[in-house]
Every structure is written in structure tokens, then in C-alpha cells.
Amino acid sequence: MFKNLVITSFLGMSAIILGAFAAHALKDSLTLQQLLSFETAVRYQMYHVILLLFVNTFSGFSVVQKNTISYLIFFGIACFSGSIYLIQLTKITAKSIWFITPLGGVLLVLAWFVMFIFFSNKTRMNKKL
């Protein structure tokens, strides 16, 4: 569990650093569209860092559930936000890694879906009691 929180802390810290970097250092070198794309990556990263904090401190999840959800989110952030950072900061084109960003989105959706199933099952079980 603490390993997940260490990774989560790093992802939160890096979201703040990347957001500040974009707002200050990149504002003159990227187009408005590129900046908006970069900000979307930062925003999604931070949203999911907050989700990771919840997942890894919520006592209702087992260790296996915490790890499953966390790894889906870790890899989702890496693919979704990471690919956008690469496209905006390097000469890598969206055409060359077109599948990575949506793959990250799918992984993030899967994490939410796993939680949806967990909470749906808990709700059904509580109604039966």
C-alpha cells in the first residue's frame, strides 16, 4: 500500500511541476491549442492522483483491489497524460503514437469501472441484509 502512495505522491508532485512549467516556461513556445492539450494532461493526471489517494486510503478495498485499481490508474496516467506530454514537448507526432493516448483513457475508465462494480456489489449486499 505504501508503494502505491509513494507513486501517487510522485504523480501529484509532478502534476504541479508540469502545470507550473506549462504556465510559465511553455506559454511562449507552444500554441494556445498545444497549451490547452498539455493542461488537459495535467488536469487528468491530478484528478486521478486524488482518486489514487482515495483508493489507497479507503479501508473498504482489499490490498488486491487497491493494487488493481492503482495499477490501472498508474498505467492510464502514463499512457494518457504521458503521451500528451511527449507530443507537446518533443518532435514525436500524434500520428506515430496515436494509440497510446486512447489506451490510457481506456485504462482510466477500467479503473472507474472496477470501482463501480465493487460499490454496486456492496450496495446489493447491503440491501440483502
Buried (B, 14 or more C-beta within 10 A) or exposed (E): EEEBBEBBEEBBEBBEEBBEBBEEEBEEEBEEEBBEBBBEBBEBBBEBBEBBBEBBEEEEBEEEBBBBBBBBBBBBBBBBBBBBBBBBBEEBEBEEBEEBBEBBBBBBEBBBEBBEEBEEEEEEEEEEE
